[in-house]
């Protein structure tokens, strides 16, 4: 078989797979879009300075457990950092790289 015929077969198989998983791809895109919107809200809340999870939750209108989940993920990717404590809560702020 030639490389061109292999490429056509591979292209046909990929097209078939995309069709079979179209709903999954759309759900995943919608979830990603929602998560990005939530993270933008959290970053907006942190523009005024460091905040604890309940303050971010109040500013965004999101449940505290959801805010904590996103802050933890954002911390993993160096978008936010812990900068101290306020009672039993960590203070979170955007990192310098995230502000640029």
MDTraj code that builds the backbone (N, CA, C; nanometers):
import mdtraj as md
import numpy as np

residues = "UNK UNK UNK UNK UNK UNK UNK UNK UNK UNK UNK UNK UNK UNK UNK UNK UNK UNK UNK UNK UNK UNK UNK UNK UNK UNK UNK UNK UNK UNK UNK UNK UNK UNK UNK UNK UNK UNK UNK UNK UNK UNK UNK UNK UNK UNK UNK UNK UNK UNK UNK UNK UNK UNK UNK UNK UNK UNK UNK UNK UNK UNK UNK UNK UNK UNK UNK UNK UNK UNK UNK UNK UNK UNK UNK UNK UNK UNK UNK UNK UNK UNK UNK UNK UNK UNK UNK UNK UNK UNK UNK UNK UNK UNK UNK UNK UNK UNK UNK UNK".split()
xyz = np.array([
    [0.0833, -0.1190, 0.0000],
    [0.0000, 0.0000, 0.0000],
    [0.0869, 0.1243, 0.0000],
    [0.0356, 0.2246, -0.0629],
    [0.1109, 0.3493, -0.0682],
    [0.0788, 0.4354, 0.0532],
    [0.1632, 0.5312, 0.0740],
    [0.1453, 0.6234, 0.1860],
    [0.0172, 0.7038, 0.1676],
    [-0.0139, 0.7372, 0.0445],
    [-0.1345, 0.8154, 0.0165],
    [-0.2601, 0.7360, 0.0504],
    [-0.2651, 0.6086, 0.0153],
    [-0.3836, 0.5283, 0.0463],
    [-0.3957, 0.5053, 0.1969],
    [-0.2818, 0.4896, 0.2667],
    [-0.2840, 0.4774, 0.4128],
    [-0.3379, 0.6050, 0.4759],
    [-0.2966, 0.7182, 0.4221],
    [-0.3437, 0.8466, 0.4731],
    [-0.4935, 0.8624, 0.4546],
    [-0.5454, 0.8196, 0.3412],
    [-0.6901, 0.8301, 0.3155],
    [-0.7680, 0.7394, 0.4097],
    [-0.7176, 0.6178, 0.4298],
    [-0.7845, 0.5253, 0.5224],
    [-0.7831, 0.5814, 0.6643],
    [-0.6688, 0.6338, 0.7048],
    [-0.6566, 0.6919, 0.8385],
    [-0.7527, 0.8101, 0.8536],
    [-0.7626, 0.8920, 0.7506],
    [-0.8540, 1.0060, 0.7531],
    [-0.9991, 0.9613, 0.7641],
    [-1.0352, 0.8563, 0.6939],
    [-1.1725, 0.8052, 0.7004],
    [-1.2035, 0.7493, 0.8390],
    [-1.1079, 0.6799, 0.8975],
    [-1.1276, 0.6240, 1.0316],
    [-1.1426, 0.7364, 1.1335],
    [-1.0588, 0.8398, 1.1236],
    [-1.0680, 0.9531, 1.2158],
    [-1.2013, 1.0256, 1.2021],
    [-1.2486, 1.0398, 1.0811],
    [-1.3779, 1.1042, 1.0588],
    [-1.4897, 1.0233, 1.1241],
    [-1.4827, 0.8919, 1.1108],
    [-1.5827, 0.8042, 1.1712],
    [-1.5788, 0.8144, 1.3247],
    [-1.4598, 0.8169, 1.3799],
    [-1.4460, 0.8285, 1.5262],
    [-1.5017, 0.9613, 1.5744],
    [-1.4726, 1.0696, 1.5025],
    [-1.5254, 1.2013, 1.5403],
    [-1.6776, 1.2006, 1.5401],
    [-1.7368, 1.1385, 1.4423],
    [-1.8828, 1.1304, 1.4350],
    [-1.9398, 1.0500, 1.5519],
    [-1.8746, 0.9378, 1.5848],
    [-1.9220, 0.8530, 1.6934],
    [-1.9158, 0.9245, 1.8283],
    [-1.8181, 1.0117, 1.8456],
    [-1.7965, 1.0767, 1.9749],
    [-1.8347, 1.2249, 1.9734],
    [-1.9164, 1.2638, 1.8789],
    [-1.9539, 1.4038, 1.8631],
    [-2.0190, 1.4592, 1.9900],
    [-2.1090, 1.3832, 2.0508],
    [-2.1767, 1.4292, 2.1720],
    [-2.0783, 1.4452, 2.2877],
    [-1.9855, 1.3520, 2.3005],
    [-1.8845, 1.3613, 2.4069],
    [-1.7975, 1.4856, 2.3892],
    [-1.7596, 1.5121, 2.2665],
    [-1.6763, 1.6284, 2.2377],
    [-1.7522, 1.7567, 2.2718],
    [-1.8779, 1.7646, 2.2364],
    [-1.9580, 1.8834, 2.2660],
    [-1.9747, 1.9029, 2.4162],
    [-2.0002, 1.7946, 2.4898],
    [-2.0124, 1.8044, 2.6360],
    [-1.8817, 1.8512, 2.6981],
    [-1.7724, 1.7986, 2.6492],
    [-1.6416, 1.8360, 2.7017],
    [-1.6121, 1.9826, 2.6725],
    [-1.6435, 2.0281, 2.5539],
    [-1.6232, 2.1690, 2.5191],
    [-1.7077, 2.2597, 2.6081],
    [-1.8319, 2.2215, 2.6323],
    [-1.9200, 2.3012, 2.7179],
    [-1.8673, 2.3068, 2.8611],
    [-1.8194, 2.1945, 2.9121],
    [-1.7627, 2.1904, 3.0467],
    [-1.6384, 2.2773, 3.0562],
    [-1.5523, 2.2697, 2.9578],
    [-1.4314, 2.3511, 2.9558],
    [-1.4659, 2.4993, 2.9526],
    [-1.5639, 2.5353, 2.8724],
    [-1.6069, 2.6746, 2.8631],
    [-1.6599, 2.7236, 2.9984],
    [-1.7369, 2.6397, 3.0657],
    [-1.7905, 2.6734, 3.1978],
    [-1.6774, 2.6903, 3.2995],
    [-1.5808, 2.5992, 3.2984],
    [-1.4686, 2.6076, 3.3917],
    [-1.3846, 2.7325, 3.3675],
    [-1.3643, 2.7676, 3.2431],
    [-1.2877, 2.8882, 3.2115],
    [-1.3618, 3.0130, 3.2594],
    [-1.4931, 3.0153, 3.2470],
    [-1.5721, 3.1282, 3.2946],
    [-1.5625, 3.1413, 3.4464],
    [-1.5666, 3.0293, 3.5159],
    [-1.5552, 3.0305, 3.6622],
    [-1.4173, 3.0811, 3.7028],
    [-1.3150, 3.0369, 3.6361],
    [-1.1792, 3.0813, 3.6705],
    [-1.1596, 3.2291, 3.6410],
    [-1.2248, 3.2802, 3.5377],
    [-1.2195, 3.4242, 3.5118],
    [-1.2873, 3.5008, 3.6245],
    [-1.4009, 3.4488, 3.6745],
    [-1.4696, 3.5122, 3.7869],
    [-1.3803, 3.5147, 3.9102],
    [-1.3126, 3.4042, 3.9363],
    [-1.2243, 3.3961, 4.0522],
    [-1.1085, 3.4947, 4.0376],
    [-1.0491, 3.5019, 3.9202],
    [-0.9399, 3.5979, 3.8966],
    [-0.9889, 3.7407, 3.9145],
    [-1.1092, 3.7692, 3.8692],
    [-1.1671, 3.9022, 3.8857],
    [-1.1817, 3.9348, 4.0343],
    [-1.2267, 3.8381, 4.1126],
    [-1.2437, 3.8587, 4.2565],
    [-1.1101, 3.8820, 4.3259],
    [-1.0034, 3.8246, 4.2729],
    [-0.8716, 3.8374, 4.3348],
    [-0.7941, 3.9606, 4.2883],
    [-0.8517, 4.0383, 4.1977],
    [-0.7812, 4.1571, 4.1475],
    [-0.7614, 4.2623, 4.2560],
    [-0.8539, 4.2670, 4.3515],
    [-0.8453, 4.3670, 4.4581],
    [-0.7440, 4.3297, 4.5645],
    [-0.6893, 4.2100, 4.5592],
    [-0.5919, 4.1651, 4.6566],
    [-0.6251, 4.0265, 4.7065],
    [-0.5418, 3.9741, 4.7951],
    [-0.5612, 3.8373, 4.8465],
    [-0.6950, 3.8219, 4.9179],
    [-0.7538, 3.7051, 4.9019],
    [-0.8818, 3.6741, 4.9652],
    [-0.8818, 3.5297, 5.0114],
    [-0.9668, 3.5016, 5.1097],
    [-0.9872, 3.3644, 5.1544],
    [-1.1029, 3.3049, 5.0753],
    [-1.1168, 3.1742, 5.0796],
    [-1.2183, 3.1041, 5.0000],
    [-1.3590, 3.1606, 5.0224],
    [-1.4045, 3.1821, 5.1481],
    [-1.5401, 3.2357, 5.1651],
    [-1.5598, 3.3741, 5.1013],
    [-1.4549, 3.4569, 5.1006],
    [-1.4652, 3.5884, 5.0373],
    [-1.4777, 3.5752, 4.8860],
    [-1.3995, 3.4842, 4.8280],
    [-1.4080, 3.4613, 4.6833],
    [-1.5455, 3.4040, 4.6481],
    [-1.5940, 3.3123, 4.7314],
    [-1.7262, 3.2529, 4.7082],
    [-1.8346, 3.3602, 4.7122],
    [-1.8256, 3.4493, 4.8081],
    [-1.9251, 3.5560, 4.8189],
    [-1.9164, 3.6506, 4.6993],
    [-1.7953, 3.6850, 4.6579],
    [-1.7758, 3.7768, 4.5455],
    [-1.8243, 3.7178, 4.4131],
    [-1.8124, 3.5875, 4.3987],
    [-1.8493, 3.5238, 4.2717],
    [-1.9896, 3.4643, 4.2722],
    [-2.0433, 3.4415, 4.3925],
    [-2.1741, 3.3768, 4.4012],
    [-2.1667, 3.2260, 4.3831],
    [-2.0466, 3.1717, 4.3897],
    [-2.0267, 3.0276, 4.3738],
    [-2.0172, 2.9613, 4.5107],
    [-2.0518, 2.8325, 4.5201],
    [-2.0347, 2.7615, 4.6475],
    [-1.8866, 2.7527, 4.6849],
    [-1.8583, 2.7588, 4.8147],
    [-1.7207, 2.7585, 4.8627],
    [-1.6451, 2.6334, 4.8186],
    [-1.7112, 2.5169, 4.8174],
    [-1.6406, 2.3952, 4.7770],
    [-1.5978, 2.4020, 4.6304],
    [-1.6785, 2.4667, 4.5466],
    [-1.6424, 2.4804, 4.4054],
    [-1.5267, 2.5797, 4.3894],
    [-1.5297, 2.6871, 4.4652],
    [-1.4207, 2.7847, 4.4623],
    [-1.2899, 2.7178, 4.5055],
    [-1.2955, 2.6410, 4.6140],
    [-1.1756, 2.5734, 4.6628],
    [-1.1209, 2.4772, 4.5583],
    [-1.2091, 2.4043, 4.4917],
    [-1.1659, 2.3103, 4.3880],
    [-1.0914, 2.3841, 4.2766],
    [-1.1485, 2.4953, 4.2318],
    [-1.0852, 2.5716, 4.1231],
    [-0.9552, 2.6373, 4.1700],
    [-0.9540, 2.6920, 4.2918],
    [-0.8319, 2.7523, 4.3430],
    [-0.7204, 2.6487, 4.3541],
    [-0.7544, 2.5288, 4.3962],
    [-0.6545, 2.4222, 4.4055],
    [-0.5974, 2.3891, 4.2676],
    [-0.6843, 2.3799, 4.1690],
    [-0.6375, 2.3533, 4.0328],
    [-0.5548, 2.4701, 3.9799],
    [-0.5993, 2.5912, 4.0078],
    [-0.5260, 2.7097, 3.9623],
    [-0.3898, 2.7194, 4.0306],
    [-0.3825, 2.6774, 4.1558],
    [-0.2545, 2.6766, 4.2284],
    [-0.1586, 2.5769, 4.1636],
    [-0.2112, 2.4623, 4.1255],
    [-0.1284, 2.3594, 4.0620],
    [-0.0605, 2.4129, 3.9357],
    [-0.1301, 2.4992, 3.8631],
    [-0.0771, 2.5528, 3.7373],
    [-0.0208, 2.6934, 3.7531],
    [0.0130, 2.7311, 3.8785],
    [0.0777, 2.8591, 3.9083],
    [-0.0011, 2.9808, 3.8623],
    [-0.1330, 2.9730, 3.8712],
    [-0.2171, 3.0884, 3.8408],
    [-0.2513, 3.1663, 3.9670],
    [-0.2552, 3.0964, 4.0802],
    [-0.2740, 3.1594, 4.2106],
    [-0.1727, 3.0996, 4.3070],
    [-0.1533, 3.1701, 4.4193],
    [-0.0624, 3.1204, 4.5214],
    [-0.1184, 3.1538, 4.6584],
    [-0.0772, 3.0749, 4.7563],
    [-0.1134, 3.1020, 4.8949],
    [-0.0134, 3.2031, 4.9491],
    [-0.0651, 3.3099, 5.0142],
    [0.0243, 3.4158, 5.0605],
    [0.0130, 3.4399, 5.2106],
    [-0.0489, 3.3513, 5.2808],
    [-0.0616, 3.3672, 5.4245],
    [-0.1881, 3.3007, 5.4738],
    [-0.2209, 3.3342, 5.5987],
    [-0.3398, 3.2759, 5.6608],
    [-0.4239, 3.3880, 5.7207],
    [-0.5518, 3.3654, 5.7248],
    [-0.6464, 3.4515, 5.7939],
    [-0.7331, 3.3572, 5.8761],
    [-0.7061, 3.3532, 6.0056],
    [-0.7659, 3.2545, 6.0949],
    [-0.7288, 3.1157, 6.0437],
    [-0.8284, 3.0311, 6.0099],
    [-0.7931, 2.8964, 5.9630],
    [-0.7944, 2.8843, 5.8106],
    [-0.8100, 2.9958, 5.7413],
    [-0.8174, 2.9941, 5.5951],
    [-0.6875, 3.0451, 5.5327],
    [-0.6511, 2.9866, 5.4188],
    [-0.5399, 3.0384, 5.3408],
    [-0.5867, 3.1595, 5.2628],
    [-0.4969, 3.2558, 5.2469],
    [-0.5208, 3.3704, 5.1595],
    [-0.4658, 3.3361, 5.0219],
    [-0.5438, 3.3616, 4.9197],
    [-0.5019, 3.3338, 4.7821],
    [-0.4900, 3.4643, 4.7055],
    [-0.3898, 3.4711, 4.6203],
    [-0.3763, 3.5835, 4.5291],
    [-0.3280, 3.5317, 4.3935],
    [-0.3496, 3.6114, 4.2919],
    [-0.3020, 3.5751, 4.1594],
    [-0.1509, 3.5851, 4.1570],
    [-0.0868, 3.4982, 4.0819],
    [0.0586, 3.5045, 4.0694],
    [0.0966, 3.6163, 3.9730],
    [0.2217, 3.6554, 3.9788],
    [0.2698, 3.7605, 3.8889],
    [0.2535, 3.7188, 3.7416],
    [0.2812, 3.5917, 3.7129],
    [0.2685, 3.5434, 3.5748],
    [0.1240, 3.5498, 3.5269],
    [0.0297, 3.5204, 3.6177],
    [-0.1112, 3.5206, 3.5803],
    [-0.1631, 3.6616, 3.5567],
    [-0.0991, 3.7607, 3.6192],
    [-0.1439, 3.8984, 3.6038],
    [-0.1017, 3.9584, 3.4710],
    [-0.0036, 3.8972, 3.4055],
    [0.0473, 3.9536, 3.2791],
    [-0.0328, 3.9121, 3.1614],
])
top = md.Topology()
chain = top.add_chain()
for i, resn in enumerate(residues, 1):
    res = top.add_residue(resn, chain, resSeq=i)
    for name in ("N", "CA", "C"):
        top.add_atom(name, md.element.get_by_symbol(name[0]), res)
traj = md.Trajectory(xyz[None], top)
